[in-house]
Amino acid sequence: MSDSIESLIPSTFLFHFSAPMLEKPKLFQGKLAPRHELPMLSALDSGGESFTRVRAAWSRQGLRFEFHVTGRGAPLPDYHESVADFEGVWLWLDTRATHNVHRATRFCHLFNAFIHGREEGESGPIMVRSPIHRAREQPLAEAPDAFTASLRIGRGQYVVDVHLPAKSLVGFDPSEHTQLGFFYAVRDSELGWNYWTSARQLPFAEDPSVWSTLEMR
């Protein structure tokens, strides 16, 4: 394989990754422990450490993700003028982990946790469900707006804590379907973009086949 082709196709694309996601009975209480941390797959291609560490857990109540961002030198901005400048988390999930389709089904979800809103003085994060481009169907959840997000800020770091109750997730049934399709992107105005794998050259925003897998244990 030529060097030019290798530069276009990330080496991680040659593999399908899965990672364990551990159960936490009292899912939405307290913080997630280090044992809930997911591997930093983007470091396999970049050769260095990611500025985002993610902890994930599940229960019959739903799903929870903590995005730990480190390495900021400046305080977080109070607000952004444009949606294009929003920073925060993009989180894709497929409750049926169907990796052989290239267009999202009704079991595929995209959640955004924007750290700050558009208007001056508006606090964040703002949690929204976003449509997936070219999806066959959009998810029609029992309680589509039941999800929440919170922000914890420390010195040079912050945590975006995302709570996704089961009733906000179409097809979530851990007793029958123990795998989830999963991908995330994090944008920080100082640090740039981070992705779970180096699939940024691939159509991860709309194609569930390039997402990785979380195994609920």
N, C-alpha and C positions, 0 to 999 in steps of 0.2 A: 504494500500500500504506500502510495507516495506521501511525502511530507505535506503537500498541499491538501490532500484529502484528509489526512489525520488532523490538520488544523481546523477543518470545517466540521468534523464529526468528533464530539468529545468522547474520550475513551470510556467514560461511564455509560454512554449510550449502548455499548456492547453488552451490558449486563442489565438484568432486572433486579433491583434491590428490594429487600424486605427487611423490616425491623420490628422487634417486639414492642407492643404498647401494653403496659401493665395496668391491672385493675386497681382502682382506688375506691373502696366502698363509699366513703363520705366524699364524693367527688368534688363538690363545690365548697368544701370547707378547708381552711388552712391553705398552705402552699404545697406545690408538688416537690417531692424529695429528689435528690440527685439520681436515685435509682430509676426515675422516670425519664431521664435524659435520652434523646435519640442520637444516633451517630451523626457526625457532621460529614455528609457524603460529598459536599462540594469541595472539601479539602483534598479529595482523591485526585482531582484534576488540577487544582490551583497549586498544590504543593505546600500550601500554608493553611493556617487556621482561619475558619470563618469568624466574622464578628458577631454571629448569631448562634446561640445555643438554644435548643428547643426541648422542652419537657412536655410529655403527653401522657394522658391517662384516660381511662374509660370506666364506666359502670353502666348499669341499666338505666341510670338517670340521663346518660348522654356522654359527651366528650368534652375534654378540657385540654387546652394548649397554653403553655407559657413560652413566650418568645423573649429570651434574655439577650439584649443588645449591649455590647461593651465596646469601649474604646473611643467614646466621644470626648472631644476636648472642650467643646462649647456647650452651653445650655441649650435645651430644646427650644426652638422658636415658638412664640406664642400663637401664631396663626399663619396661614398661607393665603395668598391672594387668589390662586388658581388651583383647580382640581388637579392639573398636571403636576403641581408641586407637592401634593399631599404625600406624606410619609406614613409608614405603618406596615401592616401585614396584609398580604394576599394569601388566602388559604383555600385550596381546592380539595374536595373530598368526593369520593364515590363510595356510597354505602354498600355496593355490591362488588366492588373491585373488578370490574369488567375491563380487562386490559386488551381485549381483541377488537375494540371498536374505536373509531377515530372521531366520532362526534358524541358529545355528552348526551346522556339519557336523563330521565326524570330523577334518577338516583344520584346525580352529580350536582354538587353545590360549590358555589364560590362565595366566600365571606371576606369582607374587608373590615379591618379595624384601623381606621385612620386616627393618628395620634392627635391631630388638631383639625379643627374645622376651617371653613372659609372666612368666617366673619371674625373681626377683631374682638377679643374678649370671650369668644366661644371656646369652652374647654373640651378636651377629648379624653379618651378616644371616642370616635363616632363609629358605631358598629352597624354595618349594612350587609344585606344580601345583594349580590350583583348578578346579572344575567351572564351566562356563558355564551360566547360568540359561536354561532353555527350549531347550537344545541338542537337535537331532535325535539326535546321537550324541556321545559323548565320545571323545577321541583315545586309541587304544590303541597307544602307542609301543613300539618294540623294547626300549628301555631307558628307562622312564618317569621314573626318578630320576637320570639321568646329568647333569643340569644343576647348576651351582654359581653362587654369587655371593660377592663379596668387598666389603669396605668400606675406602676410604681416606679418612682424616679430615685436614683442614687447618684453618687458622685461618679461621673463618667460612664454611667450605665442606666438602663431602664428596662422594665419588664412589661410587656403587653400580655395580659392574662385574659384568654378568650374562653367563655363558657357557652357550650352548645347543648341545650337540653334535648332529650330524645325527640320531643314533640316538634322540634324545629328541623329535624332531619328525616327526609323521606327515605324509607327503606331501612332505617336503623333497627337492627334486630340481632344483637350479639349472641343470642341463643342459637340462631340458624345461620348467620353470616358473620364469621369471625375475622374477616379481612376487610380492609378499607383501602381504596385507592387514595393516594395522598401526595400532595405537592405544595410547596409554599415559596413565596418570595417576600423579602423584606426590603423596604426602601428607607434609608436614612439620609437626610439632607447633607450630612457631613461625610458619612462613610460610604455611601453609594448603595448598590444593590447586592443582596445576598439571595442565593437560591439553595434549595436542599440538595439538588444535584446540579451538575453543570449542563443542564438541558436548556439553557437560555437561547441556544441556537435553534432549538426545536419548538414546535407549536404547542408548548405546555399549557398555554392559556385556554385552549379549546379542544385538545386531543387527550382523552383519558389514557390512551395506550402508552404515553410516555411518562405517566405518573408512576411512582413507586408504591409499595404496599406496606401497610401497618397491620400487624397480626395481634389481635386482642387476646391477651393471655391472663 
